[in-house]
Amino acid sequence: MAFLVQPYDPDNPRLLLASDFWRALIDADRKTVPAEVLSSSGRWAFVTGLDDEVWSTQTLQVLDVTAGRIDLVTEVADR
């Protein structure tokens, strides 16, 4: 999902929809959406149209759910 919205500006409604979907995955029951699914959330570091506060909050929540496992760790740290 993040890959698809990388080029979008902050005011693009598709970016908001994608961010809301990511939020739903984070908040989902772990029986429905296992933590392993969220470990690929590092790609969101490239979505520069996403507000930094939203990105950092949701990324920290992902790291909490996945016990620190996330892809693209360097890019996440750089952002």
Residue pairs with C-beta under 8 A, 6 or more apart in sequence:
1 18
1 21
1 22
2 18
2 22
2 41
2 43
2 44
2 46
2 47
3 43
3 46
4 14
4 18
5 12
5 14
5 15
5 18
5 47
5 49
5 50
6 46
6 47
6 48
7 49
8 14
8 15
8 47
8 49
9 15
9 49
10 49
10 50
10 51
12 49
15 47
15 49
15 50
18 47
19 50
19 54
19 58
22 41
22 44
22 58
23 58
25 33
25 37
25 38
26 38
26 58
26 61
26 62
26 65
30 65
35 65
35 66
35 67
35 69
36 66
38 62
38 65
38 66
38 70
39 62
39 66
39 69
39 70
39 71
40 70
40 71
41 58
41 59
41 62
41 70
41 71
42 70
42 71
42 72
42 73
42 75
42 76
43 71
43 72
44 50
44 55
44 58
44 59
45 55
45 59
45 72
45 75
45 76
45 78
45 79
46 75
47 55
52 79
55 79
59 70
59 76
62 70
63 70
70 76
